[in-house]
Amino acid sequence: MLGMLIFGPKVLEMLGGRGDVLTHAIAYTQVFFGGAVLPWLLNTMAGVLRGTGNMKLPSLLILNSAVWQIMLGGTLGLGLGPVPQFGMRGVAAGSLIAYSMNICVMGWYLFSGRARVVPKLRGLRIQWAMFFDILKVGAIACFSPLQSVLTISIFTHMLAKFGTAILAGYGIGARLEFLLTSIAFSFGIASVPMVGMAIGAGRIARARRIAWIAGASAFVAVGAPACLVATFPDIWVNIFTDSATVRATSHQYLSTVAPFYAFIGLASTMYFSSQGAAKVIGPVLAQTARLIYIATIGWWLSTHEATAQSFFWLAASSMVVLGLLSSSSVVLTRWGPRESKPAVRPALSAAAD
């Protein structure tokens, strides 16, 4: 938050922002990053509820948050009836208001005793052993989204030299990637408590089976619609633009990169499953490898007057690298001791005797 509020204009300018585009981007960051703790809080509370086995409520509230973001952001950004037009500041404010509304609902549910756990602020004492146990996973895991955003920022900066039409075409393709990644998240988030419970019960083989089923499901669930859009890009592109130049760029990007979105889905589920096993270093290092891959080869392409198509192939191949390395980390990382026989069997044998 502080970094973007202080250095945001300079960062956006380094990413290629110019003129009105830069002005609108700065306006958005000034409002959104002033309250960026809100989406963090919403997702943290959702994580607590998922840990209790309640997948429905947090999913509904996050969906509700997305719907209200569209309505409030559109109303405040574009203006409607007596509501004046606030531009990008209004869009950012609409998002923060939507987050706040659903935080209130989720907080009421948690503190009212309706969940399986009831947070109590009075008499709260930090148990350092538990605190570090959480950080052992969380502190390392937070590097994954940071590296992902940094990778996208570097790639955007590299494409900026080709002009706004290329950036817009890439942005339309990236929107599809973000949408389909949300589908992968649904499989990944579901695998976290399932893998964790299996690990806790000493059923390592079952935990791995859950991870691979989730990974395969996400691979297909993301890859199928991505390949459809790659074949018929106008299904997606026509939603965003009528510009012939931007449409041509979008077609070029999607036909090249979209078939490889499935590997992003696979990597996402491997990352979440590794969280459930408390072994996240492998998927995080896979993100590091992708970041280095993009930066190194992108720098080489930039110094050799490569075309935008070359950068699109770089993006596609980096997704394959990420997916394969994330999967390899799950194969090579030991999740726990050898799977022992279920403890229930002796009891059943005694009952039979």
WOJOFEN-V692003 format. One line per field, one symbol per residue. ss: DSSP state (a for helix, b for strand, c for the rest). phi: phi as a letter, one per 20 degrees, with the letter a starting at -180 (. if undefined). A space follows every 10 residues. Layout:
ss->???
phi->???
This chain:
ss->caaaaaaaaa aaaaccccaa aaaaaaaaaa aaccccaaaa aaaaaaaaaa accccaaaaa aaaaaaaaaa aaaaaaaacb ccbccccaaa aaaaaaaaaa aaaaaaaaaa accccccccc cccccccaaa aaaaaaaaaa aaaaaaaaaa aaaaaaaaaa cccaaaaaaa aaaaaaaaaa aaaaaaaaaa aaaaaaaaaa cccaaaaaaa aaaaaaaaaa aaaaaaaaaa accaaaaccc cccaaaaaaa aaaaaaaaaa aaaaaaaaaa aaaaaacccc aaaaaaaaaa aaaaaaaaaa aaaccccaaa aaaaaaaaaa aaaaaaaaaa aacccccccc cccaaaaaaa aac
phi->.ffffedggf fffffofblf ffffffgfff efffcfffff fgffffffff feneefffff ffffffffff fffffffenb lfffedmfff ffffffffff gfffffffff eenfefccfc efmfcfefff gffffgefff ffffffffff fffffffffg feofffffff ffffgfgfff ffffgfffff fgffffffff emefffffff ffffffffgf feffffffff fcffgefffd bdffffffff gffffeegge fgffffffff ffffffelce ffffffffff ffffffffff ffedlfefgf ffffffffff gfffffffff feeferfgfe fgfffgffff fff
